[in-house]
C-alpha cells in the first residue's frame, strides 16, 4: 500500500503508531503482532530483512512498514524514522527492544563481543531516543519503552557486560523520564527475567539453570502494551515482568547490599 494511503487511513481513523527495533523475531516480533492486532500502525526495524518480510506478510501491508536498521547507525535511525513519520504523521510509541547477549566468565568472552553488546544495547537505545525526540514531542501522550532486564537489579555473574548494559539503559530511562516529562513524553523500561527466545539458547550462566525460563515473548509484549496504555503518571518508571521478577525487584530495593550480594551469589552458584 502506498505511504500516502497509510497517512490518509491514520487521519481518518486516528490510528496510533509504534516503532519497534529488533522486530523480526522473539520479543520484538511479539510486540509488533500484538500492537498490530490492536489496530496500531507498526514500524518494524531489524537487520534481519528476511524476518521483516515474514512479519509484514503476517501483519499485512496496511499496518506494517519495515526498515532495515542497524541501531548503532545514527544515519539509519534518522532515515527510518523520517520515512515512518512521513508515512503516518505521528510517533506515539518508540520501543527500543534490539539487543544482544554473551554469557560465560567475563575473561573468556572476546572483548570485541563485549564492545558490541555496549554498542547495540546502550548506544543503540541512546541513538534511538535522540533521533526520535522531535517526533515524540510533536505527538500528544507519546511514550518510550526501553527493554532493560532483571539483570539490571543486581550485576549478574556470567552476564557481566550484558548486565552492565542494562544498568545503563535503566539509568538513561530514569534520567529521560524526568527530563522529557516537560515535553509530555513518558519514558519507562521493562525488567523481565529470562524469556523463552533464541537469545537464551545455550546460555553459559548458572542463574538460568537455577531459576529456569518461565516467561514468554508474549508475556513481555502484553506487559508493554499495558504500560503504553496505562493511565499511570510519568512517575512509574520501572515495569517488572512476571511474579519472580517483581519479588526480586522489591526485595532488592528493601534489602541491604550484603543481603543482595548473598542472594545473587546463591542464584549464580553451581548446585
ZADO-769268 format. One record per residue (C-alpha): x, y, z; residue in one letter; residue number from 1. Coordinates in Angstrom, 1 decimal. Layout:
# ZADO-769268
> X:Y:Z:a:NUM
...
***
This chain:
# ZADO-769268
> 0.0:0.0:0.0:x:1
> 1.4:3.4:-0.9:x:2
> 2.6:5.5:2.1:x:3
> 0.2:8.4:1.4:x:4
> -2.7:5.8:1.8:x:5
> -1.4:4.9:5.3:x:6
> -1.4:8.6:6.2:x:7
> -4.9:9.0:4.9:x:8
> -6.0:6.0:6.9:x:9
> -4.4:7.4:10.1:x:10
> -6.1:10.7:9.6:x:11
> -9.5:9.1:9.2:x:12
> -9.3:6.5:11.9:x:13
> -6.9:8.1:14.4:x:14
> -4.6:5.1:14.4:x:15
> -1.7:5.2:16.8:x:16
> 1.8:4.3:15.7:x:17
> 4.7:2.4:17.2:x:18
> 8.3:2.0:16.0:x:19
> 10.0:-1.2:17.3:x:20
> 13.6:-2.3:17.0:x:21
> 14.6:-5.9:16.9:x:22
> 11.2:-6.6:15.5:x:23
> 12.0:-9.6:13.2:x:24
> 12.0:-12.3:15.9:x:25
> 11.4:-13.0:19.6:x:26
> 10.1:-10.3:21.9:x:27
> 10.2:-7.7:19.1:x:28
> 8.0:-9.8:16.8:x:29
> 5.6:-10.5:19.7:x:30
> 5.3:-6.8:20.3:x:31
> 4.7:-6.0:16.7:x:32
> 2.0:-8.6:16.2:x:33
> 0.2:-7.6:19.4:x:34
> 0.2:-3.9:18.6:x:35
> -1.0:-4.5:15.1:x:36
> -3.8:-6.7:16.4:x:37
> -5.0:-3.7:18.4:x:38
> -5.0:-1.5:15.2:x:39
> -1.7:0.3:15.7:x:40
> 0.4:1.0:12.6:x:41
> 3.8:-0.7:13.2:x:42
> 7.2:0.4:12.1:x:43
> 9.2:-2.8:12.3:x:44
> 13.0:-2.4:12.3:x:45
> 15.8:-5.0:12.3:x:46
> 18.9:-6.1:10.5:x:47
> 17.1:-9.4:9.6:x:48
> 15.4:-8.4:6.4:x:49
> 14.0:-11.9:5.7:x:50
> 12.4:-11.9:9.1:x:51
> 10.9:-8.5:8.4:x:52
> 9.4:-9.7:5.2:x:53
> 7.7:-12.6:7.0:x:54
> 6.5:-10.3:9.7:x:55
> 4.9:-7.9:7.2:x:56
> 3.2:-10.8:5.4:x:57
> 1.7:-11.9:8.7:x:58
> 0.6:-8.4:9.9:x:59
> -0.4:-7.1:6.5:x:60
> 0.9:-4.2:4.4:x:61
> -1.8:-1.8:5.7:x:62
> -0.5:-1.9:9.2:x:63
> 3.2:-2.6:8.9:x:64
> 6.2:-0.7:7.4:x:65
> 9.5:-2.4:7.6:x:66
> 13.0:-0.9:7.9:x:67
> 16.5:-2.5:7.6:x:68
> 18.1:-0.8:10.6:x:69
> 21.4:-1.1:12.4:x:70
> 20.6:0.6:15.7:x:71
> 24.2:1.7:16.1:x:72
> 23.9:4.0:13.0:x:73
> 22.5:7.4:13.6:x:74
> 22.1:7.9:9.8:x:75
> 20.0:4.8:9.5:x:76
> 17.9:5.8:12.5:x:77
> 17.2:9.2:11.1:x:78
> 16.3:7.9:7.7:x:79
> 13.9:5.2:9.0:x:80
> 12.1:7.5:11.5:x:81
> 11.8:10.2:8.9:x:82
> 10.2:7.8:6.4:x:83
> 7.9:6.3:9.1:x:84
> 6.8:9.8:10.3:x:85
> 6.2:11.0:6.7:x:86
> 4.0:7.9:6.1:x:87
> 2.0:8.1:9.3:x:88
> 2.2:11.7:10.6:x:89
> 3.0:10.8:14.2:x:90
> 5.0:8.7:16.6:x:91
> 3.0:7.5:19.6:x:92
> 5.5:5.0:20.9:x:93
> 9.1:4.1:20.5:x:94
> 10.1:0.6:21.7:x:95
> 13.9:0.1:22.0:x:96
> 14.0:-3.7:22.0:x:97
> 17.0:-4.6:19.9:x:98
> 19.8:-6.2:22.0:x:99
> 22.4:-9.0:22.1:x:100
> 23.9:-11.1:24.8:x:101
> 27.0:-13.1:25.5:x:102
> 27.4:-15.3:28.6:x:103
> 30.2:-17.0:30.4:x:104
> 33.2:-16.0:32.5:x:105
> 34.0:-12.4:31.8:x:106
> 37.6:-13.0:30.8:x:107
> 36.5:-15.8:28.4:x:108
> 34.3:-13.6:26.2:x:109
> 36.2:-11.7:23.5:x:110
> 36.5:-8.0:24.1:x:111
> 35.1:-7.3:20.6:x:112
> 31.9:-9.2:21.5:x:113
> 31.6:-7.3:24.8:x:114
> 32.1:-4.0:23.0:x:115
> 29.4:-4.9:20.5:x:116
> 27.0:-5.5:23.4:x:117
> 27.6:-2.0:24.6:x:118
> 27.3:-0.6:21.1:x:119
> 23.9:-2.3:20.4:x:120
> 22.3:-2.4:23.9:x:121
> 23.4:1.0:25.1:x:122
> 24.4:3.2:22.2:x:123
> 21.5:1.8:20.1:x:124
> 19.0:2.9:22.8:x:125
> 20.7:6.3:23.2:x:126
> 20.7:6.9:19.4:x:127
> 17.1:5.8:19.1:x:128
> 15.8:8.1:21.8:x:129
> 17.8:11.0:20.5:x:130
> 16.7:10.5:16.9:x:131
> 13.0:10.1:17.8:x:132
> 12.7:13.1:20.2:x:133
> 11.2:15.6:17.9:x:134
> 8.6:13.2:16.5:x:135
> 7.7:12.1:20.0:x:136
> 7.4:15.7:21.2:x:137
> 5.0:16.5:18.4:x:138
> 2.7:13.6:19.2:x:139
> 0.4:14.0:22.3:x:140
> 0.9:11.5:25.1:x:141
> 3.9:9.8:23.4:x:142
> 5.8:7.1:25.2:x:143
> 9.3:5.4:25.1:x:144
> 9.7:1.9:26.3:x:145
> 13.3:0.7:26.7:x:146
> 14.0:-3.0:27.2:x:147
> 16.1:-3.4:30.3:x:148
> 16.4:-6.7:32.2:x:149
> 16.2:-8.2:35.7:x:150
> 20.0:-8.3:35.4:x:151
> 19.8:-4.6:36.0:x:152
> 18.6:-5.2:39.5:x:153
> 22.0:-6.6:40.6:x:154
> 25.1:-7.3:38.5:x:155
> 24.9:-10.9:37.3:x:156
> 28.0:-13.3:37.2:x:157
> 28.5:-14.8:33.7:x:158
> 26.4:-11.9:32.3:x:159
> 28.7:-9.1:33.4:x:160
> 28.7:-6.9:30.3:x:161
> 25.1:-7.6:29.4:x:162
> 24.1:-6.8:32.9:x:163
> 26.1:-3.5:32.8:x:164
> 24.4:-2.6:29.5:x:165
> 21.0:-3.0:31.1:x:166
> 22.0:-0.9:34.1:x:167
> 23.0:1.8:31.6:x:168
> 19.6:1.5:29.9:x:169
> 17.9:1.7:33.3:x:170
> 19.8:4.9:34.2:x:171
> 19.1:6.5:30.9:x:172
> 15.5:5.8:31.3:x:173
> 15.3:7.3:34.8:x:174
> 17.0:10.5:33.6:x:175
> 14.9:10.9:30.4:x:176
> 11.7:10.2:32.4:x:177
> 12.5:13.3:34.4:x:178
> 13.8:15.4:31.5:x:179
> 11.1:14.6:29.0:x:180
> 8.1:15.0:31.3:x:181
> 8.2:18.7:30.4:x:182
> 7.6:17.7:26.8:x:183
> 4.7:15.3:27.6:x:184
> 6.8:12.2:26.8:x:185
> 6.7:9.2:29.2:x:186
> 9.9:7.2:29.4:x:187
> 9.9:3.8:31.1:x:188
> 11.6:0.5:31.0:x:189
> 10.8:-3.2:31.2:x:190
> 12.6:-5.6:33.6:x:191
> 11.9:-9.2:32.5:x:192
> 13.8:-12.2:33.8:x:193
> 14.8:-14.9:31.3:x:194
> 12.5:-15.1:28.3:x:195
> 11.9:-18.1:26.1:x:196
> 13.6:-16.8:22.9:x:197
> 16.6:-17.9:20.8:x:198
> 18.6:-15.4:22.9:x:199
> 18.8:-17.7:25.9:x:200
> 19.6:-20.9:23.9:x:201
> 22.9:-22.4:25.2:x:202
> 23.5:-19.6:27.7:x:203
> 26.5:-20.3:29.9:x:204
> 25.1:-18.8:33.1:x:205
> 24.3:-20.8:36.2:x:206
> 21.5:-18.4:37.1:x:207
> 19.4:-19.5:34.2:x:208
> 19.8:-23.1:35.3:x:209
> 18.8:-22.3:38.8:x:210
> 15.9:-20.0:38.1:x:211
> 14.7:-21.5:34.8:x:212
> 12.9:-19.8:31.9:x:213
> 9.3:-19.1:32.7:x:214
> 8.4:-16.0:30.7:x:215
> 7.4:-16.0:27.0:x:216
> 7.8:-13.2:24.4:x:217
> 4.0:-12.8:24.6:x:218
> 4.2:-12.1:28.3:x:219
> 6.7:-9.2:27.7:x:220
> 4.6:-7.8:24.8:x:221
> 1.4:-7.9:26.9:x:222
> 3.2:-6.0:29.7:x:223
> 4.5:-3.4:27.3:x:224
> 1.0:-2.9:25.9:x:225
> -0.3:-2.4:29.4:x:226
> 2.4:0.1:30.2:x:227
> 1.9:2.1:27.0:x:228
> -1.9:2.2:27.5:x:229
> -1.6:2.8:31.3:x:230
> -3.1:5.8:32.9:x:231
> -0.1:5.9:35.4:x:232
> 1.7:9.2:35.6:x:233
> 5.3:9.5:34.5:x:234
> 6.4:8.6:38.0:x:235
> 6.1:4.9:37.3:x:236
> 9.4:4.2:35.5:x:237
> 10.3:0.6:36.0:x:238
> 7.9:-2.2:35.0:x:239
> 8.8:-5.7:36.1:x:240
> 7.5:-8.7:34.0:x:241
> 6.4:-11.8:35.9:x:242
> 5.9:-12.6:39.6:x:243
> 9.5:-13.7:40.2:x:244
> 11.0:-10.5:38.8:x:245
> 8.6:-8.4:40.8:x:246
> 9.6:-10.2:44.0:x:247
> 13.3:-9.8:43.2:x:248
> 13.0:-6.1:42.4:x:249
> 11.0:-5.4:45.6:x:250
> 13.4:-7.3:47.8:x:251
> 16.5:-5.7:46.2:x:252
> 15.1:-2.2:47.0:x:253
> 14.4:-3.1:50.6:x:254
> 17.4:-5.2:51.5:x:255
> 20.9:-4.0:52.4:x:256
> 23.7:-4.6:49.9:x:257
> 25.2:-7.6:51.7:x:258
> 21.9:-9.5:51.5:x:259
> 21.5:-8.6:47.8:x:260
> 25.1:-9.9:47.2:x:261
> 24.4:-13.1:49.1:x:262
> 21.2:-13.7:47.2:x:263
> 22.8:-13.2:43.8:x:264
> 25.7:-15.3:44.8:x:265
> 23.3:-18.1:45.6:x:266
> 21.4:-17.7:42.4:x:267
> 24.6:-18.0:40.3:x:268
> 26.1:-20.8:42.4:x:269
> 26.6:-24.3:40.9:x:270
> 24.4:-26.8:42.7:x:271
***
